[in-house]
Amino acid sequence: MTAEDENGAPSKKRKTPAKGCPFMTPVASEMLRESALCEVQDVEQLVSTGRALGACPYYATRSAVDYAQVVMLHDFG
């Protein structure tokens, strides 16, 4: 059975708000960002360091871009 609003029209289900990344903690992300800025690391190293710190490597490295002097990307394709 479809839920209806007060006017009898079908009502839409409301989505619960997204909680985001469970590893997106400000202090740990800042520590990982600083680590990424101090030493050139590959993805595996960033993930490993992120796990150790309890930080999200995606968000930490995105925030590091604003402070980086050089950003290097490599396409293996």
Distance bins in CASP14 RR format, pairs under 12 A and 6 or more apart:
PFRMAT RR
TARGET T0000
AUTHOR 0000-0000-0000
RMODE 2
METHOD distances of the structure
MODEL  1
1 10 0 0 0 0 0 1 0 0 0 0 0
1 11 0 0 0 0 0 1 0 0 0 0 0
2 8 0 0 0 0 1 0 0 0 0 0 0
2 9 0 0 0 0 1 0 0 0 0 0 0
2 10 1 0 1 0 0 0 0 0 0 0 0
2 11 1 0 0 1 0 0 0 0 0 0 0
2 12 0 0 0 0 0 1 0 0 0 0 0
2 13 0 0 0 0 1 0 0 0 0 0 0
3 9 0 0 0 0 0 1 0 0 0 0 0
3 10 1 0 0 1 0 0 0 0 0 0 0
3 11 1 0 1 0 0 0 0 0 0 0 0
3 12 0 0 0 0 1 0 0 0 0 0 0
3 13 1 0 0 1 0 0 0 0 0 0 0
3 14 0 0 0 0 0 1 0 0 0 0 0
4 10 1 0 0 1 0 0 0 0 0 0 0
4 11 1 0 1 0 0 0 0 0 0 0 0
4 12 0 0 0 0 0 1 0 0 0 0 0
5 11 1 0 1 0 0 0 0 0 0 0 0
5 12 0 0 0 0 1 0 0 0 0 0 0
5 14 0 0 0 0 0 1 0 0 0 0 0
18 24 0 0 0 0 0 1 0 0 0 0 0
20 56 0 0 0 0 1 0 0 0 0 0 0
20 58 0 0 0 0 0 1 0 0 0 0 0
20 59 0 0 0 0 1 0 0 0 0 0 0
21 28 0 0 0 0 0 1 0 0 0 0 0
21 29 0 0 0 0 1 0 0 0 0 0 0
21 50 0 0 0 0 0 1 0 0 0 0 0
21 54 0 0 0 0 0 1 0 0 0 0 0
21 55 0 0 0 0 1 0 0 0 0 0 0
21 56 1 0 1 0 0 0 0 0 0 0 0
21 57 0 0 0 0 1 0 0 0 0 0 0
21 58 1 0 0 1 0 0 0 0 0 0 0
21 59 1 0 0 1 0 0 0 0 0 0 0
21 60 0 0 0 0 0 1 0 0 0 0 0
21 62 0 0 0 0 0 1 0 0 0 0 0
22 28 0 0 0 0 0 1 0 0 0 0 0
22 54 0 0 0 0 1 0 0 0 0 0 0
22 55 0 0 0 0 0 1 0 0 0 0 0
22 56 0 0 0 0 1 0 0 0 0 0 0
22 59 0 0 0 0 0 1 0 0 0 0 0
23 29 1 0 0 1 0 0 0 0 0 0 0
23 31 0 0 0 0 0 1 0 0 0 0 0
23 32 0 0 0 0 1 0 0 0 0 0 0
23 47 0 0 0 0 0 1 0 0 0 0 0
23 49 0 0 0 0 0 1 0 0 0 0 0
23 50 1 0 0 1 0 0 0 0 0 0 0
23 51 0 0 0 0 1 0 0 0 0 0 0
23 52 0 0 0 0 0 1 0 0 0 0 0
23 53 0 0 0 0 1 0 0 0 0 0 0
23 54 1 0 1 0 0 0 0 0 0 0 0
23 55 1 0 1 0 0 0 0 0 0 0 0
23 56 1 1 0 0 0 0 0 0 0 0 0
23 57 0 0 0 0 1 0 0 0 0 0 0
23 58 0 0 0 0 1 0 0 0 0 0 0
23 59 0 0 0 0 1 0 0 0 0 0 0
23 60 0 0 0 0 1 0 0 0 0 0 0
24 30 0 0 0 0 0 1 0 0 0 0 0
24 32 0 0 0 0 0 1 0 0 0 0 0
24 33 0 0 0 0 0 1 0 0 0 0 0
24 50 0 0 0 0 0 1 0 0 0 0 0
24 54 0 0 0 0 1 0 0 0 0 0 0
24 55 1 0 0 1 0 0 0 0 0 0 0
24 56 1 0 1 0 0 0 0 0 0 0 0
24 57 0 0 0 0 0 1 0 0 0 0 0
24 58 0 0 0 0 1 0 0 0 0 0 0
24 59 1 0 1 0 0 0 0 0 0 0 0
24 60 0 0 0 0 1 0 0 0 0 0 0
24 62 0 0 0 0 0 1 0 0 0 0 0
24 63 0 0 0 0 0 1 0 0 0 0 0
25 31 0 0 0 0 1 0 0 0 0 0 0
25 32 0 0 0 0 1 0 0 0 0 0 0
25 33 0 0 0 0 0 1 0 0 0 0 0
25 50 0 0 0 0 0 1 0 0 0 0 0
25 53 0 0 0 0 1 0 0 0 0 0 0
25 54 1 0 0 1 0 0 0 0 0 0 0
25 55 1 0 0 1 0 0 0 0 0 0 0
25 56 0 0 0 0 1 0 0 0 0 0 0
25 59 0 0 0 0 1 0 0 0 0 0 0
25 60 0 0 0 0 0 1 0 0 0 0 0
26 32 0 0 0 0 0 1 0 0 0 0 0
26 33 0 0 0 0 0 1 0 0 0 0 0
26 53 0 0 0 0 0 1 0 0 0 0 0
26 54 0 0 0 0 0 1 0 0 0 0 0
26 55 0 0 0 0 1 0 0 0 0 0 0
26 56 0 0 0 0 0 1 0 0 0 0 0
26 59 0 0 0 0 1 0 0 0 0 0 0
26 60 0 0 0 0 0 1 0 0 0 0 0
26 63 0 0 0 0 0 1 0 0 0 0 0
27 33 0 0 0 0 0 1 0 0 0 0 0
27 34 0 0 0 0 0 1 0 0 0 0 0
27 53 0 0 0 0 1 0 0 0 0 0 0
27 54 0 0 0 0 1 0 0 0 0 0 0
27 55 0 0 0 0 1 0 0 0 0 0 0
27 60 0 0 0 0 0 1 0 0 0 0 0
28 34 0 0 0 0 0 1 0 0 0 0 0
28 35 0 0 0 0 0 1 0 0 0 0 0
28 49 0 0 0 0 0 1 0 0 0 0 0
28 50 1 0 0 1 0 0 0 0 0 0 0
28 51 0 0 0 0 0 1 0 0 0 0 0
28 52 0 0 0 0 1 0 0 0 0 0 0
28 53 1 0 1 0 0 0 0 0 0 0 0
28 54 1 0 1 0 0 0 0 0 0 0 0
28 55 1 1 0 0 0 0 0 0 0 0 0
28 56 0 0 0 0 1 0 0 0 0 0 0
28 57 0 0 0 0 0 1 0 0 0 0 0
28 59 0 0 0 0 0 1 0 0 0 0 0
28 60 0 0 0 0 1 0 0 0 0 0 0
28 63 0 0 0 0 0 1 0 0 0 0 0
29 35 0 0 0 0 0 1 0 0 0 0 0
29 36 0 0 0 0 0 1 0 0 0 0 0
29 46 0 0 0 0 0 1 0 0 0 0 0
29 49 0 0 0 0 0 1 0 0 0 0 0
29 50 0 0 0 0 1 0 0 0 0 0 0
29 53 0 0 0 0 1 0 0 0 0 0 0
29 54 0 0 0 0 1 0 0 0 0 0 0
29 55 1 0 1 0 0 0 0 0 0 0 0
29 56 1 0 0 1 0 0 0 0 0 0 0
29 57 0 0 0 0 1 0 0 0 0 0 0
29 58 0 0 0 0 1 0 0 0 0 0 0
29 59 1 0 1 0 0 0 0 0 0 0 0
29 60 1 0 1 0 0 0 0 0 0 0 0
29 61 0 0 0 0 1 0 0 0 0 0 0
29 62 0 0 0 0 1 0 0 0 0 0 0
29 63 1 0 0 1 0 0 0 0 0 0 0
29 64 0 0 0 0 1 0 0 0 0 0 0
30 36 0 0 0 0 0 1 0 0 0 0 0
30 37 0 0 0 0 0 1 0 0 0 0 0
30 50 0 0 0 0 0 1 0 0 0 0 0
30 53 0 0 0 0 1 0 0 0 0 0 0
30 54 0 0 0 0 0 1 0 0 0 0 0
30 55 0 0 0 0 1 0 0 0 0 0 0
30 56 0 0 0 0 0 1 0 0 0 0 0
30 59 0 0 0 0 0 1 0 0 0 0 0
30 60 1 0 0 1 0 0 0 0 0 0 0
30 63 1 0 0 1 0 0 0 0 0 0 0
30 64 0 0 0 0 1 0 0 0 0 0 0
30 67 0 0 0 0 0 1 0 0 0 0 0
31 37 0 0 0 0 0 1 0 0 0 0 0
31 38 0 0 0 0 0 1 0 0 0 0 0
31 49 0 0 0 0 1 0 0 0 0 0 0
31 50 0 0 0 0 1 0 0 0 0 0 0
31 52 0 0 0 0 1 0 0 0 0 0 0
31 53 1 0 1 0 0 0 0 0 0 0 0
31 54 0 0 0 0 1 0 0 0 0 0 0
31 55 1 0 0 1 0 0 0 0 0 0 0
31 56 0 0 0 0 0 1 0 0 0 0 0
31 57 0 0 0 0 0 1 0 0 0 0 0
31 60 0 0 0 0 1 0 0 0 0 0 0
31 63 0 0 0 0 0 1 0 0 0 0 0
31 64 0 0 0 0 0 1 0 0 0 0 0
32 38 0 0 0 0 0 1 0 0 0 0 0
32 39 0 0 0 0 0 1 0 0 0 0 0
32 41 0 0 0 0 1 0 0 0 0 0 0
32 45 0 0 0 0 0 1 0 0 0 0 0
32 46 1 0 0 1 0 0 0 0 0 0 0
32 47 0 0 0 0 0 1 0 0 0 0 0
32 48 0 0 0 0 0 1 0 0 0 0 0
32 49 1 0 0 1 0 0 0 0 0 0 0
32 50 1 0 1 0 0 0 0 0 0 0 0
32 51 0 0 0 0 1 0 0 0 0 0 0
32 52 0 0 0 0 1 0 0 0 0 0 0
32 53 1 0 1 0 0 0 0 0 0 0 0
32 54 0 0 0 0 1 0 0 0 0 0 0
32 55 1 0 1 0 0 0 0 0 0 0 0
32 56 1 0 0 1 0 0 0 0 0 0 0
32 57 1 0 0 1 0 0 0 0 0 0 0
32 58 0 0 0 0 0 1 0 0 0 0 0
32 59 0 0 0 0 1 0 0 0 0 0 0
32 60 1 1 0 0 0 0 0 0 0 0 0
32 61 1 0 0 1 0 0 0 0 0 0 0
32 62 0 0 0 0 0 1 0 0 0 0 0
32 63 0 0 0 0 1 0 0 0 0 0 0
32 64 0 0 0 0 1 0 0 0 0 0 0
33 41 0 0 0 0 0 1 0 0 0 0 0
33 46 0 0 0 0 0 1 0 0 0 0 0
33 49 0 0 0 0 0 1 0 0 0 0 0
33 50 0 0 0 0 0 1 0 0 0 0 0
33 53 0 0 0 0 0 1 0 0 0 0 0
33 55 0 0 0 0 1 0 0 0 0 0 0
33 56 0 0 0 0 0 1 0 0 0 0 0
33 57 0 0 0 0 1 0 0 0 0 0 0
33 58 0 0 0 0 0 1 0 0 0 0 0
33 59 0 0 0 0 1 0 0 0 0 0 0
33 60 1 0 1 0 0 0 0 0 0 0 0
33 61 1 0 0 1 0 0 0 0 0 0 0
33 62 0 0 0 0 1 0 0 0 0 0 0
33 63 1 0 1 0 0 0 0 0 0 0 0
33 64 1 0 1 0 0 0 0 0 0 0 0
33 65 0 0 0 0 1 0 0 0 0 0 0
33 66 0 0 0 0 1 0 0 0 0 0 0
33 67 1 0 0 1 0 0 0 0 0 0 0
33 68 0 0 0 0 1 0 0 0 0 0 0
34 41 0 0 0 0 0 1 0 0 0 0 0
34 49 0 0 0 0 0 1 0 0 0 0 0
34 53 0 0 0 0 0 1 0 0 0 0 0
34 55 0 0 0 0 0 1 0 0 0 0 0
34 60 0 0 0 0 1 0 0 0 0 0 0
34 61 0 0 0 0 0 1 0 0 0 0 0
34 63 0 0 0 0 0 1 0 0 0 0 0
34 64 0 0 0 0 1 0 0 0 0 0 0
34 67 0 0 0 0 1 0 0 0 0 0 0
34 68 0 0 0 0 0 1 0 0 0 0 0
35 41 1 0 0 1 0 0 0 0 0 0 0
35 45 0 0 0 0 1 0 0 0 0 0 0
35 46 0 0 0 0 1 0 0 0 0 0 0
35 48 0 0 0 0 0 1 0 0 0 0 0
35 49 1 0 1 0 0 0 0 0 0 0 0
35 50 0 0 0 0 1 0 0 0 0 0 0
35 52 0 0 0 0 1 0 0 0 0 0 0
35 53 1 0 0 1 0 0 0 0 0 0 0
35 55 0 0 0 0 1 0 0 0 0 0 0
35 57 0 0 0 0 1 0 0 0 0 0 0
35 60 0 0 0 0 1 0 0 0 0 0 0
35 61 0 0 0 0 1 0 0 0 0 0 0
35 64 0 0 0 0 1 0 0 0 0 0 0
36 42 0 0 0 0 0 1 0 0 0 0 0
36 43 0 0 0 0 0 1 0 0 0 0 0
36 45 0 0 0 0 1 0 0 0 0 0 0
36 46 1 0 0 1 0 0 0 0 0 0 0
36 47 0 0 0 0 0 1 0 0 0 0 0
36 49 0 0 0 0 1 0 0 0 0 0 0
36 50 0 0 0 0 1 0 0 0 0 0 0
36 53 0 0 0 0 0 1 0 0 0 0 0
36 55 0 0 0 0 0 1 0 0 0 0 0
36 56 0 0 0 0 0 1 0 0 0 0 0
36 57 0 0 0 0 1 0 0 0 0 0 0
36 58 0 0 0 0 0 1 0 0 0 0 0
36 59 0 0 0 0 0 1 0 0 0 0 0
36 60 1 0 0 1 0 0 0 0 0 0 0
36 61 1 0 1 0 0 0 0 0 0 0 0
36 62 0 0 0 0 0 1 0 0 0 0 0
36 63 0 0 0 0 1 0 0 0 0 0 0
36 64 1 0 1 0 0 0 0 0 0 0 0
36 65 0 0 0 0 1 0 0 0 0 0 0
36 66 0 0 0 0 0 1 0 0 0 0 0
36 67 0 0 0 0 1 0 0 0 0 0 0
36 68 0 0 0 0 1 0 0 0 0 0 0
36 71 0 0 0 0 0 1 0 0 0 0 0
36 72 0 0 0 0 0 1 0 0 0 0 0
37 46 0 0 0 0 0 1 0 0 0 0 0
37 60 0 0 0 0 1 0 0 0 0 0 0
37 61 0 0 0 0 1 0 0 0 0 0 0
37 63 0 0 0 0 1 0 0 0 0 0 0
37 64 1 0 1 0 0 0 0 0 0 0 0
37 65 0 0 0 0 1 0 0 0 0 0 0
37 66 0 0 0 0 0 1 0 0 0 0 0
37 67 1 0 1 0 0 0 0 0 0 0 0
37 68 1 0 0 1 0 0 0 0 0 0 0
37 69 0 0 0 0 1 0 0 0 0 0 0
37 70 0 0 0 0 0 1 0 0 0 0 0
37 71 0 0 0 0 0 1 0 0 0 0 0
38 49 0 0 0 0 0 1 0 0 0 0 0
38 64 0 0 0 0 0 1 0 0 0 0 0
38 67 0 0 0 0 0 1 0 0 0 0 0
38 68 0 0 0 0 0 1 0 0 0 0 0
39 45 0 0 0 0 1 0 0 0 0 0 0
39 46 0 0 0 0 0 1 0 0 0 0 0
39 49 0 0 0 0 1 0 0 0 0 0 0
39 64 0 0 0 0 0 1 0 0 0 0 0
40 46 0 0 0 0 0 1 0 0 0 0 0
40 64 0 0 0 0 0 1 0 0 0 0 0
40 68 0 0 0 0 0 1 0 0 0 0 0
40 69 0 0 0 0 0 1 0 0 0 0 0
40 70 0 0 0 0 1 0 0 0 0 0 0
40 71 0 0 0 0 0 1 0 0 0 0 0
40 72 1 0 0 1 0 0 0 0 0 0 0
40 74 0 0 0 0 0 1 0 0 0 0 0
41 47 0 0 0 0 1 0 0 0 0 0 0
41 48 0 0 0 0 1 0 0 0 0 0 0
41 49 1 0 0 1 0 0 0 0 0 0 0
41 50 0 0 0 0 0 1 0 0 0 0 0
41 57 0 0 0 0 1 0 0 0 0 0 0
41 60 0 0 0 0 0 1 0 0 0 0 0
41 61 0 0 0 0 1 0 0 0 0 0 0
41 64 0 0 0 0 0 1 0 0 0 0 0
41 72 0 0 0 0 0 1 0 0 0 0 0
42 48 0 0 0 0 1 0 0 0 0 0 0
42 49 0 0 0 0 0 1 0 0 0 0 0
42 57 0 0 0 0 0 1 0 0 0 0 0
42 61 0 0 0 0 0 1 0 0 0 0 0
42 72 0 0 0 0 0 1 0 0 0 0 0
42 73 0 0 0 0 0 1 0 0 0 0 0
42 74 0 0 0 0 1 0 0 0 0 0 0
42 76 0 0 0 0 0 1 0 0 0 0 0
43 49 0 0 0 0 0 1 0 0 0 0 0
43 50 0 0 0 0 0 1 0 0 0 0 0
43 57 1 0 0 1 0 0 0 0 0 0 0
43 58 0 0 0 0 0 1 0 0 0 0 0
43 61 0 0 0 0 1 0 0 0 0 0 0
43 73 0 0 0 0 0 1 0 0 0 0 0
43 74 0 0 0 0 0 1 0 0 0 0 0
43 76 0 0 0 0 0 1 0 0 0 0 0
44 50 0 0 0 0 0 1 0 0 0 0 0
44 51 0 0 0 0 0 1 0 0 0 0 0
44 57 0 0 0 0 1 0 0 0 0 0 0
45 51 0 0 0 0 0 1 0 0 0 0 0
45 52 0 0 0 0 0 1 0 0 0 0 0
45 57 0 0 0 0 1 0 0 0 0 0 0
45 61 0 0 0 0 0 1 0 0 0 0 0
46 52 0 0 0 0 0 1 0 0 0 0 0
46 53 0 0 0 0 0 1 0 0 0 0 0
46 55 0 0 0 0 1 0 0 0 0 0 0
46 56 0 0 0 0 0 1 0 0 0 0 0
46 57 1 0 1 0 0 0 0 0 0 0 0
46 58 0 0 0 0 1 0 0 0 0 0 0
46 59 0 0 0 0 0 1 0 0 0 0 0
46 60 1 0 0 1 0 0 0 0 0 0 0
46 61 1 0 0 1 0 0 0 0 0 0 0
46 62 0 0 0 0 0 1 0 0 0 0 0
46 64 0 0 0 0 1 0 0 0 0 0 0
47 53 0 0 0 0 0 1 0 0 0 0 0
47 54 0 0 0 0 0 1 0 0 0 0 0
47 55 0 0 0 0 0 1 0 0 0 0 0
47 56 0 0 0 0 1 0 0 0 0 0 0
47 57 1 0 1 0 0 0 0 0 0 0 0
47 58 0 0 0 0 1 0 0 0 0 0 0
47 60 0 0 0 0 0 1 0 0 0 0 0
47 61 0 0 0 0 0 1 0 0 0 0 0
48 54 0 0 0 0 0 1 0 0 0 0 0
48 55 0 0 0 0 0 1 0 0 0 0 0
48 57 0 0 0 0 1 0 0 0 0 0 0
49 55 1 0 0 1 0 0 0 0 0 0 0
49 56 0 0 0 0 0 1 0 0 0 0 0
49 57 1 0 0 1 0 0 0 0 0 0 0
49 60 0 0 0 0 1 0 0 0 0 0 0
49 61 0 0 0 0 0 1 0 0 0 0 0
50 56 1 0 0 1 0 0 0 0 0 0 0
50 57 1 0 1 0 0 0 0 0 0 0 0
50 58 0 0 0 0 0 1 0 0 0 0 0
50 59 0 0 0 0 0 1 0 0 0 0 0
50 60 1 0 0 1 0 0 0 0 0 0 0
50 61 0 0 0 0 0 1 0 0 0 0 0
51 57 0 0 0 0 1 0 0 0 0 0 0
51 60 0 0 0 0 0 1 0 0 0 0 0
53 60 0 0 0 0 1 0 0 0 0 0 0
54 60 0 0 0 0 1 0 0 0 0 0 0
55 61 0 0 0 0 0 1 0 0 0 0 0
55 63 0 0 0 0 0 1 0 0 0 0 0
55 64 0 0 0 0 0 1 0 0 0 0 0
56 62 0 0 0 0 1 0 0 0 0 0 0
56 63 0 0 0 0 0 1 0 0 0 0 0
57 63 0 0 0 0 0 1 0 0 0 0 0
57 64 0 0 0 0 0 1 0 0 0 0 0
58 64 0 0 0 0 0 1 0 0 0 0 0
58 65 0 0 0 0 0 1 0 0 0 0 0
59 65 0 0 0 0 0 1 0 0 0 0 0
60 66 0 0 0 0 0 1 0 0 0 0 0
60 67 0 0 0 0 0 1 0 0 0 0 0
61 67 0 0 0 0 0 1 0 0 0 0 0
61 68 0 0 0 0 1 0 0 0 0 0 0
61 71 0 0 0 0 1 0 0 0 0 0 0
61 72 0 0 0 0 0 1 0 0 0 0 0
61 73 0 0 0 0 0 1 0 0 0 0 0
62 68 0 0 0 0 0 1 0 0 0 0 0
62 71 0 0 0 0 0 1 0 0 0 0 0
64 70 0 0 0 0 0 1 0 0 0 0 0
64 71 0 0 0 0 1 0 0 0 0 0 0
65 71 1 0 0 1 0 0 0 0 0 0 0
65 72 0 0 0 0 0 1 0 0 0 0 0
65 73 0 0 0 0 0 1 0 0 0 0 0
END
